[in-house]
Amino acid sequence: MASYRRPLRRPPRDGGMENWLDAAQQCDEKKPTCSACARRETRCHYVEPGLRRPPGQEKSGTGSPQTDTDDASANHRQPSPSYESIYTPEHLLHLRLLHHYNTCTVQSFTDAFQLEGFKSEVLRLEVPSLALQHHYLMDALLSVTLLHLASTDPSTDLPVTKYRDRAVRQLRQQVEQVSEDNARPVFMASLLLSVTALAADRHTGYDGIWLTNWLAMAIGPRMMIDGLRKQVSLRPTPQRSIPLEHAAPVAVPLDLEDALRMDEDDEDWEFREDLQRAATGIGKLFGSLACPTCDGCVAFKIRAWPFSFVSSRFVDMARQLRPRALTVMSYYLPFFHWFPRVWLYEDVAVQEMERIALAVGSEWATPLAAPKVAVRVKDTSLLKEYLLGLVSRECLRDESAFEGFV
């Protein structure tokens, strides 16, 4: 039987002999290694299966097969963007702070000030929403959260002043051009910065009188509201759960009254109304100690004192370390024992009293003697009795002289 002989493959007419020979010497693509190329000592054109062109994609007309293969291999080996290149340390800090604000910081405010319903929702929902549109409010939010983190976890190394300084600068610019469009974010940023002023001074190591900065920040929202009521309509605020209009004694401590007496040639004469206004508010705080519902009433009025009785001229006096202004402030410090015992008010009363005593000097030792003792009394029942002993009994009994808080 004649043996069958496979006919030779004819060279293509249009490709030329050279292309035909190349095609006849293709690698064995079923194997991961090109033994045929090694045996022939020729250049390997083997293309890995994973790098083959998709169906329908034509080969580039300019590049050689080797060039196309190298490009495909390079694309295949190119690493995906790293986690660090997508999320910078600052991005991660922002994400961490936004999460902490909504899960922890707002809750600390809610617990400390017993915020419910509308007020809690404003902090949790409206503030972050507006912060995405107003950069100064975002900086204020990040600043507040940083302070809360630093207070609850002192071991953490955080840039506590980074966003606060920028927020304060930008807020000052916004206050000068308040309108109906930015009234709420400006007010919210001012409120967040004011309520955390004491904590900010503590963590930055400010060696001045913290209470002065706190009062300066606290009167900002009040002045803003007073000005806005004449220009724009603010969202109505729910009625207070604790009324401030009920009549109570106005009992200014006797030593404080003596300290505020002055002649017309005194350098503080032009500020006498500002001093008297602040001292009257202190007298109403002392008078509230005689109210039947003392604790809740006092706690609310203490927080209202800066907003209702402190003027910008009084703050200017305090910044200048005028003894009479600092003496009035010293009688406010014992009431910090009725403040919530939270991170916002740590280490305030005793340390501030020492700074004030050092600033006014020994000449004012007599009016400062009583508050220096009071700030060290931790039991509020004993403190109440001690403070009521500093005022005239007639003021506490004469109901015809009772007044509302505002």
C-alpha positions in Angstrom: 0.0 0.0 0.0 1.4 3.3 -1.0 2.2 5.6 1.8 0.3 8.8 2.1 2.4 11.9 1.8 1.1 15.3 3.0 1.5 18.0 0.4 3.7 20.9 1.1 2.0 24.1 2.2 2.1 26.6 -0.6 3.5 30.0 0.2 0.8 32.8 0.1 0.8 34.7 -3.1 0.4 38.1 -1.5 2.6 37.7 1.6 5.9 36.8 0.1 8.3 34.1 1.0 9.7 35.9 4.0 6.3 36.1 5.8 5.5 32.5 4.9 8.7 31.3 6.5 8.0 33.3 9.6 4.5 31.8 9.8 5.9 28.3 9.4 8.2 28.8 12.4 5.6 30.0 15.0 6.0 28.9 18.6 4.1 26.1 20.2 1.6 28.3 22.0 0.1 25.5 24.0 3.1 25.3 26.1 4.2 27.9 28.7 7.8 27.8 27.3 8.9 28.1 23.7 11.1 25.1 23.1 10.8 25.5 19.4 12.2 29.0 19.5 15.0 27.9 21.7 15.9 25.0 19.4 15.8 27.2 16.3 17.6 30.1 18.1 15.1 32.5 16.8 13.2 35.4 18.4 10.1 34.4 20.3 6.8 35.9 19.3 4.8 34.0 21.9 1.9 36.0 23.3 0.5 35.0 26.7 -3.1 33.9 26.6 -4.1 36.5 29.2 -2.7 39.3 27.0 -4.3 38.4 23.6 -6.3 41.1 21.9 -10.0 41.1 22.4 -12.0 39.9 19.4 -12.4 42.5 16.7 -9.4 44.7 17.9 -7.0 45.1 15.1 -3.3 45.1 15.4 -1.6 48.5 15.2 -0.3 49.2 11.8 2.9 50.9 13.0 4.2 48.7 15.8 5.9 45.4 15.4 4.5 42.2 17.1 7.1 42.6 19.8 6.1 46.2 20.4 2.5 45.3 20.8 3.4 42.5 23.2 5.5 44.7 25.3 2.8 47.3 25.6 0.3 44.7 26.6 2.6 43.3 29.2 3.4 46.7 30.6 -0.3 47.4 31.0 -0.9 44.1 32.6 1.9 44.7 35.1 0.9 48.4 36.0 0.0 48.5 39.7 -3.4 49.9 40.8 -3.3 53.2 42.8 -2.2 52.6 46.3 -4.5 53.3 49.3 -2.1 56.1 50.5 -2.2 57.9 47.1 -6.0 58.0 47.1 -6.6 58.9 50.7 -4.0 61.3 52.1 -3.5 61.6 55.9 -5.6 64.8 55.9 -8.5 63.1 54.0 -8.4 60.2 56.5 -8.4 62.7 59.4 -11.5 64.5 57.9 -13.3 61.2 57.6 -12.4 60.2 61.1 -13.6 63.6 62.5 -16.9 63.6 60.6 -17.6 60.2 61.9 -16.7 61.0 65.4 -18.7 64.2 65.4 -21.9 62.4 64.5 -21.4 59.4 66.7 -19.8 60.9 69.8 -19.4 64.7 69.9 -23.0 65.5 69.3 -24.0 62.9 71.8 -21.7 64.6 74.4 -23.5 67.9 73.8 -26.9 66.2 74.0 -26.1 64.6 77.3 -24.4 67.6 78.8 -27.1 70.1 78.0 -30.1 67.8 77.9 -30.8 68.6 74.3 -33.9 67.0 72.8 -35.7 66.9 69.5 -35.2 70.0 67.4 -31.9 71.1 69.1 -30.3 67.7 68.8 -31.4 67.3 65.2 -29.8 70.7 64.3 -26.4 69.6 65.7 -26.6 66.1 64.2 -28.2 66.8 60.8 -28.3 70.5 59.9 -24.8 71.5 61.0 -23.0 68.8 58.9 -25.2 69.5 55.9 -24.5 73.3 56.0 -20.9 72.6 56.7 -20.6 71.0 53.2 -21.6 74.3 51.7 -19.8 76.8 54.0 -16.1 76.1 54.6 -15.9 78.2 57.8 -18.6 76.0 59.4 -16.8 72.9 58.4 -13.6 74.2 60.0 -15.6 75.0 63.2 -17.1 71.4 63.1 -13.7 69.8 62.7 -12.2 72.0 65.4 -14.9 71.1 67.9 -14.5 67.4 67.1 -10.7 67.6 67.5 -11.1 69.2 70.9 -13.5 66.5 72.0 -11.1 63.7 70.7 -8.1 65.3 72.5 -10.2 65.7 75.7 -11.4 62.1 75.8 -8.2 60.5 74.5 -5.2 62.7 75.8 -2.7 60.2 74.4 -3.7 61.1 70.8 -1.4 63.6 69.1 -3.9 65.8 67.2 -3.5 69.3 65.6 -6.1 70.9 67.9 -5.6 74.5 66.7 -5.3 73.8 62.9 -9.0 74.3 62.0 -10.0 76.6 64.9 -7.6 79.4 64.0 -8.8 79.3 60.4 -12.5 79.1 61.4 -12.2 82.1 63.6 -10.5 84.2 60.9 -13.0 83.3 58.3 -15.9 83.7 60.7 -14.9 87.3 61.4 -15.1 88.1 57.7 -18.5 86.5 57.4 -19.9 88.4 60.4 -19.2 91.6 58.6 -21.5 90.6 55.7 -24.3 88.6 57.3 -27.3 88.1 55.2 -30.4 85.9 55.1 -28.4 83.4 53.0 -25.6 82.8 55.5 -27.2 83.8 58.8 -27.7 80.3 60.1 -24.3 78.8 59.2 -22.6 81.9 60.7 -24.6 81.6 63.9 -23.9 77.9 64.2 -20.2 78.3 63.6 -20.1 81.1 66.2 -22.0 78.9 68.7 -19.7 75.9 68.2 -16.6 78.0 68.7 -17.9 79.8 71.7 -19.0 76.7 73.6 -15.6 75.1 73.2 -13.5 78.2 73.9 -12.5 77.1 77.4 -11.4 73.6 76.2 -9.4 75.2 73.3 -7.5 77.4 75.7 -6.8 74.4 78.0 -5.4 72.3 75.2 -3.4 75.0 73.6 -1.8 76.0 76.9 -3.0 79.6 76.8 -1.5 81.3 79.8 -3.9 84.2 79.9 -7.4 84.3 81.5 -9.5 81.7 79.7 -12.8 83.2 80.9 -12.1 86.4 79.0 -11.8 84.6 75.6 -14.9 82.5 76.5 -17.0 85.6 77.3 -15.8 87.3 74.1 -16.9 84.3 72.0 -20.1 83.9 73.9 -21.4 87.4 73.3 -20.8 87.0 69.5 -24.0 84.9 68.9 -26.1 87.3 71.0 -24.9 90.3 69.1 -25.5 88.5 65.9 -29.0 87.5 66.8 -29.8 91.1 67.9 -28.6 92.5 64.6 -30.3 89.8 62.4 -33.7 90.3 64.0 -33.7 93.8 62.4 -32.7 92.5 58.9 -33.8 88.9 58.4 -36.3 86.4 59.9 -34.6 83.6 61.8 -36.2 80.3 62.1 -38.5 80.3 65.2 -37.0 78.7 68.3 -39.0 76.4 70.5 -40.2 77.9 73.7 -37.8 77.5 76.7 -38.5 74.7 79.0 -37.2 76.8 81.9 -38.7 80.3 82.1 -36.4 83.2 82.8 -39.1 85.7 83.5 -40.2 84.4 87.0 -39.3 86.9 89.8 -36.3 86.1 92.0 -34.0 88.1 94.3 -31.3 90.3 93.0 -28.6 89.7 95.6 -25.3 91.2 94.7 -22.6 90.1 97.2 -21.7 92.8 99.7 -17.9 92.7 99.0 -18.6 93.0 95.2 -20.8 96.1 95.8 -18.0 97.7 97.7 -15.5 96.9 95.0 -17.7 98.6 92.4 -18.0 101.9 94.2 -16.1 104.7 92.5 -15.8 108.4 92.1 -16.2 110.4 88.9 -12.5 110.8 88.5 -11.9 107.0 88.6 -10.5 105.5 85.5 -13.4 103.0 85.4 -16.1 105.7 85.6 -16.9 105.5 81.9 -17.5 101.8 82.2 -19.6 101.9 85.3 -22.8 100.9 83.5 -21.1 97.9 81.9 -19.7 96.8 85.3 -23.1 97.3 87.0 -24.9 95.4 84.3 -22.6 92.4 84.7 -22.8 92.6 88.6 -26.6 92.7 88.4 -26.5 89.5 86.5 -24.2 88.0 89.2 -26.7 89.2 91.8 -29.5 87.4 90.0 -27.5 84.2 89.9 -27.0 84.5 93.7 -30.8 85.2 94.0 -31.6 82.1 92.0 -30.0 80.0 94.8 -33.0 80.9 96.9 -35.5 79.5 94.3 -37.3 76.3 95.2 -36.2 74.7 92.0 -32.6 75.7 92.5 -30.4 73.3 90.6 -32.2 73.3 87.2 -32.9 77.1 87.4 -29.3 77.9 88.4 -27.7 75.7 85.7 -29.8 77.3 83.0 -29.2 80.9 84.2 -25.5 80.4 84.6 -25.2 79.6 80.9 -27.4 82.6 80.1 -25.3 85.1 82.1 -22.7 85.9 79.3 -25.4 86.2 76.7 -27.6 88.5 78.8 -25.3 90.6 81.0 -21.9 90.8 79.5 -21.1 93.7 77.1 -18.3 94.0 74.6 -17.0 97.0 76.7 -16.9 94.7 79.8 -14.8 92.2 77.8 -12.5 94.9 76.7 -11.9 95.8 80.4 -11.2 92.2 81.2 -8.7 92.0 78.3 -6.9 95.0 79.8 -6.9 93.2 83.2 -8.9 96.0 84.8 -9.3 94.8 88.5 -13.1 95.6 88.8 -14.0 93.6 85.7 -11.9 90.6 86.9 -13.4 90.9 90.3 -16.9 90.6 88.8 -15.8 87.5 86.9 -14.3 86.0 90.0 -17.8 85.9 91.5 -19.0 84.0 88.5 -16.4 81.2 88.8 -18.0 79.4 91.8 -21.1 78.7 89.7 -19.1 76.5 87.4 -19.8 73.7 89.9 -23.4 73.7 88.5 -22.0 73.3 84.9 -22.1 69.8 83.4 -19.0 67.9 84.4 -17.9 67.3 80.9 -14.8 67.9 78.8 -15.9 71.5 78.0 -15.4 72.8 81.5 -12.5 70.8 83.0 -10.0 72.6 85.3 -11.7 76.1 84.9 -12.8 77.5 88.2 -9.7 77.0 90.5 -7.1 77.8 87.8 -9.0 80.9 86.6 -9.3 82.1 90.2 -5.5 81.8 90.6 -4.9 83.8 87.4 -7.3 86.5 88.4 -5.8 86.9 91.9 -2.3 87.2 90.3 -3.5 89.8 87.8 -5.3 92.1 90.2 -2.7 92.0 93.0 -2.9 92.2 96.7 -4.9 95.4 96.8 -8.0 93.5 95.7 -7.5 90.6 98.1 -10.5 91.5 100.2 -13.3 91.2 97.5 -11.6 88.1 96.1 -11.3 86.3 99.4 -14.9 84.8 99.3 -14.8 83.5 95.7 -11.3 82.0 96.3 -12.8 79.8 99.0 -16.0 79.1 97.0 -14.3 77.6 94.0 -12.8 74.9 96.2 -16.2 73.8 97.6 -17.3 70.8 95.5 -20.5 69.9 97.3 -23.2 72.1 95.7 -25.4 72.0 98.8 -22.6 73.4 101.0 -21.6 75.8 98.3 -25.2 77.1 98.1 -25.2 77.9 101.8 -21.8 79.5 101.7 -22.8 81.8 98.7 -26.1 82.9 100.2 -24.1 83.9 103.3 -22.3 86.5 101.2 -25.4 88.6 100.4 -27.8 90.7 102.3 -30.7 88.8 104.0 -33.0 91.7 103.2 -32.5 91.2 99.5 -33.6 87.6 99.8 -36.8 88.5 101.7 -38.0 91.7 100.0 -40.3 90.3 97.3 -41.1 93.7 96.0 -37.5 93.9 94.7 -37.6 90.6 93.0 -37.0 90.6 89.2 -37.1 88.3 86.3 -33.7 87.1 85.0 -33.9 89.0 81.7 
